[in-house]
Amino acid sequence: MAQMKQFQNLDITRITNDMLKVAIAAGGSRKSRLFQNLVSSIKARLLPIEKGVYQIKQAIGEGITSTDVVPLVWPHEHPYDGAVMENLYRDDDRRSAKSGRSISDSDIRLKGMAIIGTVDIGVQKVTTLRLEDGTVFRKKETLLKPKVVLANTLEEITDMSAKSIRSVVMS
């Protein structure tokens, strides 16, 4: 792109005139028929070059798009966000549904809680687009949400296990 900026305004007339000045300096005459043929020949050779440069500039200006599909994994203690991840143990969601709350209410309630980690990998599409001004823009789209375990789920399982063990020991 930087190399193309120096050729922003490819002016065939200016280039042709500069080349003709060289021919005149070398002893050519503007009135000569050969001189007129030279002008036509120079313009004919430069037009395809100008067209090619224009097409390259247009392709760069429109942007070159590439798309990658990458695994999506959230680290330990990352805050839960139902928009980009899924709670593996959806017991919280089932309890919410029984109490009259929707699953999205459950996601709102769980939002921000720490996760233990990702247990089922998600998939994310990353699209890279070069804008007209040369800047690179990356758009990320979650295709498959990774499944995560929340820290409070582990605490609930641990508490339930401890209660079960106490009830067995006390009996």
N, C-alpha and C positions, 0 to 999 in steps of 0.2 A: 504494500500500500504506500509506504514512504517513497518508493521509487516512482510510483505513478503520479504522486503529487507534483513532481517537477514538470510533468507533461500535462498539467491541468488544461491548458489552452493550446491544443495542437492547431496551429494556424498554417494551413497549406500555402496560402498566398504569401505570407511572410517568408516561409521556408523557400518557396519557389523564387521569390525576388532576391533573396540572399544568394541562392545558387546562380542566378542569372548575373548578379553583380560580379561573381567570380569569373563567369564566362566572358563578360565584357572586359574585366581587368586582364584576362589572358589574351585579349585581342579580338574578341567576337564583336559582331555588329548587330544591333537591334533590327536593322532593316533586312538582314539576311533571312532567306527562306529557311536555312538550316537552324537559325536561331529560334524561329517560330516553332519548328519541329521539336527543338530541344525543350521549349516551354511546355508543349503538349505532352511530350514524353515524361518530363519530370512530374507534371500533375497526374498523369495516368498511373505512374508508379507510386505516388504518395497517397492517392485516394484509398487503396486497399489497406495501407498501413494506418491511415486515420480511422478507417472503419474498424479495424482490429483493435486499436487502442480504445476507441469508444466502447466497443463490446466488452473489453476487459474492465474498463472503468465502471461500466454498468453492472457487470457481474459482481465486482467488489462492492459497489454501492448497494446493490440489492442484498448482499450478504451471502455468505457461504454458511449453510446450515449443516450441523452434524448432530446426530442423536446417539446417545449411549444409554444402555440399560445397565444399571449398577445395583448391587445388593444394598439393602437398607437395614442397618442395625443400629439400635440406640444403646448408649453406654449405661453402665450402672449409675444409679442416682439421677438419671435424666428425668425431668418432670414429665408426667403423663399428659398426653394431648391426644384425645380421641380422633382428631382430624388426620393424624399421621401415624397412629399406632392403634393396636387392638388389644384389649385386656384378655389374656388367655383364659383366666378363670372368671367367666362372666356370671358367677353366682351373684355378684353385686347387682348386675343388670337384671337378673331374674327376680331378686328381692325387690328391686325398684319397680319392676312391672307389676308384681303382686300388690305393692303398696299404692299403685295407681300412677306412679311416675314413669315417664317414658325412658327409653334407653338413652336418648340424648340428654335427659336430665341426669342420668347416671354419669355420662361422660363429663358433664359440667361439674358434678359433685367430685369426680375423681381427678379433674384437671389440676395439674400442678403437683400431685402426689408423686413421691419418688418411686422409680421402678427399680427392681432388682437387676433386670437386664432383659435382653431379647432372647426368646427361646425358639422363635420361628422366624426366619429371615424374610424380610419384605423385598419388594422390587421398586426401584425408582427410575424414571426416565429423565435424563438430563439432556436438554436441547441447547446447543450453543449456536448463537446467531451473531454474525458480525453486522453491525448497523452501518448506515451510510457514512457516518463520521469516523468510522474505523473502530469504535468501541465494541467490546465483546459483551454480549448479554447472555446469561445462563438462566434457563427456566427449568425448574424442577417440578416433576409431577409424580405423585405416589401412585403406582399401578396396583401394588399389593401391599397392604399395611402389614408391618411386622407384628408378631404377637409378642406381648411383653407380660411379665409378672410384676405386680405391684408389691412394694415392701409391706404394706398392710395386709395383703393376702397371706404372705408368709407368716406374719405375726398371728393372724387368725388361725392358720393351720397349726402353728406351734401351740397356741392356747388350747385349741380343741384337743390336740394330742396329749397335752399335759393334763387336761380334765379327764380324758379317757383313762389315762394311766392311773390317776388318783382314784377314780371310781373303781377300777379293777383292784387296786391295792387295798382299798378300804372295805371291799366286800369280803 
